[in-house]
């Protein structure tokens, strides 16, 4: 079998992840201990994030012609890639959280929901609340005035029934 035929399934695998991804974050993982890397991978698995280490040439080929092509300029040196399939901000959050204890883990760049971010931008994305958190806050802020109105109406009704 030719070398190209051996490499194509790996590139196709990456293209599949790219097609499903809401975000892709590239990281430099040099210097991580086995324990830190294992914990990072476990966190990704639990959150539905695909985290892999591929050859940079494979990633460049898979990114060609996609919205993620801009990431190719960051593919030098050891690179790991996190594909956010379910929630776009989760990979950046997990990486930022892990980087607190594993100082060697560094953002390279990322694209989150179509927007390119450099390393500093990825760190900012990590601070954004998740979609579920934002929905919960919105519902809480909508529910509060309604609850207060119900209490006031209930007190008025009790006061009127006591006076009658």
Secondary structure, DSSP 4 states (H G I P E B T S, - for coil): --HHHHHHHHHHHHHHHHHH-SEEEEEE-TT--HHHHHHHHHHHHHTTEEEEE--HHHHHHHHTTSTTGGGGGG--SS-EEEEESS-TTHHHHHHHHHHTT-TT-EEEEEEETTEEEEHHHHHHHTTSPPHHHHHHHHHHHHHHHHHHHHHHHHHHHHHHHHH-
